Amino acid sequence: MRRATQLLSRSLSAALMARAASRDRRTASSAPVGLAPDPAATPEAVVQVYGARCSGWLGYFGVHTWIAVKPSGARAYTIYEVIDWRLRGSGSAVAIRKRSPDAPWAGNAPAILADRRGDGVDALIERIDKAAREYPYAGEYAAWPGPNSNTFTAYVARAVPELGLDLPPTAIGKDYLGDRLLATAPSGGGFQLSLFGLLGVLASGVEGFEVNVLGLAFGIDPFSPALRLALVGRVGAARSNGSATPASIVAGRS
């Protein structure tokens, strides 16, 4: 069954990615939007997780996520993310590189999903780097149902639960667990059951409760009252992401 699911998802993923090329990433703006602290003026360690709508019509369905880190005293950010074209060029979809952490993705402005700074963050950065380099699906990519960029971010977040990352319901692929049926939620707490990212349930003190049907997540957060809706995102009270900035990515397109 897993083999058949993989073949189907890869075929659909290839078709989706080909049709999503309506926005040329090479011509989209890459100017920072001002969400990341200036590394030259910020001596403390910083970890931020970002998400932005995908390119083309895929952006109406989901987001691309990435992790930015700056150790204490560093003068630049290192970005950890999974990119589909990297797999075709290098055999690994994992990209670890220096770039602006808060630059738009395919022209779409990012939002901060988690922000951690100061004491103890250097140790978190070391664990993020280790988890990123041990990501088990570096040689695979499928836009739906995963593994994709959100699968990667969720994997790293599970390994570093101190991030308390609340990936939005629009982060398709966050529930992909490969051959496993049971894991902690992407926030690192609670639990989730998932069948190849296509069907499952999730419950935790961070994400609340979600049901995943064919990769689309629907749920409710009773702790910071809000609905969690596929395509739309979070609707209701904003959850703090650690920097007093509301973590929300809605359906609007640039």
C-alpha positions in Angstrom: 0.0 0.0 0.0 2.8 2.4 0.9 4.4 1.8 -2.5 1.2 2.5 -4.4 0.6 5.6 -2.3 4.1 6.9 -3.0 3.7 6.4 -6.8 0.3 8.2 -6.8 1.6 11.1 -4.6 4.7 11.5 -6.8 2.7 11.6 -10.0 0.2 14.1 -8.6 3.0 16.1 -7.1 4.9 16.4 -10.4 1.7 17.5 -12.1 1.0 20.1 -9.4 4.5 21.5 -9.4 4.5 21.8 -13.2 1.2 23.6 -13.2 2.2 25.9 -10.3 5.0 27.5 -12.3 2.7 30.4 -13.2 4.8 32.7 -10.9 8.4 32.9 -11.8 10.5 32.7 -8.6 13.4 34.3 -10.3 11.6 37.5 -10.9 9.7 37.6 -7.6 10.8 40.1 -4.9 13.4 38.8 -2.4 13.7 42.0 -0.4 13.4 41.4 3.4 10.1 42.6 4.9 11.5 43.7 8.3 10.4 40.8 10.5 13.9 39.5 11.4 16.2 41.5 13.8 19.3 43.0 12.2 22.1 40.5 13.0 24.6 43.3 13.1 22.7 45.0 15.9 21.5 41.8 17.7 24.2 40.0 19.6 21.9 37.4 21.2 21.0 34.1 19.6 17.8 34.0 17.5 15.6 31.2 16.1 12.6 32.1 13.9 10.3 29.9 11.9 8.5 31.4 8.9 5.7 30.5 6.6 4.5 32.0 3.3 2.0 31.0 0.7 3.3 28.8 -2.1 3.8 29.9 -5.6 1.0 30.0 -8.2 -2.4 28.5 -7.5 -0.8 26.1 -5.0 -0.7 29.1 -2.7 -4.5 29.0 -2.3 -4.1 25.6 -0.7 -0.9 25.7 1.4 2.3 27.4 2.6 6.0 26.8 2.5 7.8 26.9 5.8 11.5 27.4 6.8 13.7 27.8 9.9 16.1 30.7 10.4 18.9 30.7 13.0 21.5 33.1 14.2 23.9 32.0 16.9 25.1 34.5 19.5 27.5 37.0 17.9 26.8 35.8 14.3 26.5 38.4 11.6 24.2 36.5 9.3 21.3 34.0 9.4 21.4 30.4 8.3 18.2 29.1 6.7 17.1 25.4 6.9 14.4 24.4 4.4 13.4 21.8 1.9 13.1 22.9 -1.8 11.8 20.6 -4.5 14.3 21.7 -7.2 17.3 21.1 -4.9 16.5 17.4 -5.0 16.7 17.3 -8.8 20.0 19.1 -8.8 21.8 17.6 -5.8 20.0 14.4 -4.7 18.9 16.1 -1.5 16.0 18.4 -1.0 17.5 19.9 2.2 18.9 23.4 1.7 21.2 24.9 4.4 22.4 28.3 3.3 22.8 31.9 4.2 19.9 34.2 3.0 17.5 36.8 4.3 15.3 35.0 6.8 12.2 37.2 6.1 12.4 37.5 2.4 9.1 36.7 0.5 8.6 33.3 -0.9 7.6 33.4 -4.6 6.6 37.0 -4.0 4.4 36.2 -1.0 5.1 37.9 2.3 6.1 35.6 5.2 4.7 35.4 8.7 6.5 34.5 11.9 5.3 31.1 13.3 7.8 30.9 16.2 10.4 33.2 17.7 13.0 32.3 20.4 15.8 34.5 21.5 18.4 34.8 24.3 19.7 32.4 26.9 19.6 28.7 25.9 18.9 29.4 22.2 22.4 28.5 21.1 21.8 25.0 22.4 18.5 24.9 20.5 20.4 25.9 17.3 22.8 23.0 17.7 19.9 20.6 18.0 18.1 22.2 15.0 21.2 21.7 12.9 21.6 18.1 14.0 17.9 17.3 13.3 18.0 19.0 9.8 21.1 16.9 8.8 19.4 13.7 10.0 16.1 14.4 8.2 15.1 10.9 6.9 13.3 12.1 3.7 16.1 14.2 2.2 16.0 12.1 -1.0 12.2 12.4 -1.5 9.8 15.2 -2.3 6.0 15.2 -3.0 4.0 18.5 -2.8 1.0 16.3 -1.6 0.7 14.7 0.9 4.4 14.8 1.6 7.3 14.6 2.4 7.8 18.3 1.6 9.0 21.5 3.2 6.4 21.3 5.9 7.3 17.7 6.7 10.8 18.9 7.2 9.9 21.7 9.5 7.6 19.5 11.5 10.3 16.9 11.8 12.8 19.4 13.2 10.2 20.9 15.5 9.4 17.5 17.0 13.2 17.1 17.7 13.3 20.5 19.4 10.0 20.8 21.3 11.1 23.9 23.1 10.2 25.8 19.9 6.5 25.0 20.7 5.8 25.4 17.0 2.2 25.7 15.9 2.2 24.9 12.2 -1.0 26.2 10.6 -3.5 23.8 9.0 -2.4 25.2 5.7 1.0 23.6 6.2 0.2 20.5 4.0 2.7 17.8 4.7 3.2 18.5 8.4 1.3 15.3 9.2 3.3 13.0 6.9 5.0 10.4 9.1 6.2 7.9 6.5 5.8 4.4 7.7 4.9 5.4 11.2 1.3 5.7 12.4 2.0 7.5 15.7 4.1 10.4 16.7 4.1 13.5 18.8 2.4 16.5 17.3 4.6 18.9 15.3 4.7 21.2 18.4 6.6 18.4 20.2 3.7 17.7 22.6 0.5 15.7 22.5 0.1 13.1 19.8 -1.0 12.4 16.3 -2.1 9.4 14.3 -1.5 9.6 10.6 -1.8 7.2 7.6 0.8 8.5 5.1 -0.4 12.1 5.7 -3.7 11.3 4.1 -5.9 10.5 7.1 -5.4 11.2 10.8 -6.1 13.0 14.0 -3.9 15.3 16.1 -4.3 16.6 19.7 -2.0 18.8 21.8 -1.9 21.7 24.2 -0.4 23.8 21.4 -2.3 23.0 18.2 -5.6 22.0 19.9 -7.5 19.3 18.0 -7.3 18.6 14.2 -8.6 16.0 11.8 -6.7 15.4 8.6 -8.6 14.2 5.5 -6.6 13.7 2.3 -4.0 16.1 3.6 -6.4 18.9 4.4 -6.6 19.8 8.1 -9.6 21.0 10.0 -9.8 21.6 13.7 -10.3 23.8 16.8 -8.0 25.4 19.3 -9.9 25.6 22.6 -6.9 27.1 24.4 -6.6 30.3 22.4 -10.1 30.0 20.9 -9.9 29.7 17.1 -10.9 27.5 14.2 -8.2 25.8 12.2 -9.3 25.5 8.6 -7.7 24.1 5.4 -7.1 26.7 2.7 -7.9 29.5 5.2 -5.6 29.0 8.2 -6.3 30.1 11.7 -9.5 32.1 12.3 -10.0 33.5 15.8 -7.7 34.6 18.6 -4.1 34.8 17.6 -1.7 32.5 19.4 1.6 34.1 20.6 4.6 32.6 18.8 7.1 33.7 21.5 7.7 37.3 20.3 4.2 38.8 20.9 3.6 38.6 17.2 0.4 36.9 16.1 1.1 33.7 14.1 -1.4 33.7 11.3 -1.2 33.1 7.5 -4.6 33.7 5.8 -5.8 33.0 2.3 -4.8 36.4 0.9 -2.4 36.4 -2.0 0.0 39.0 -3.1 
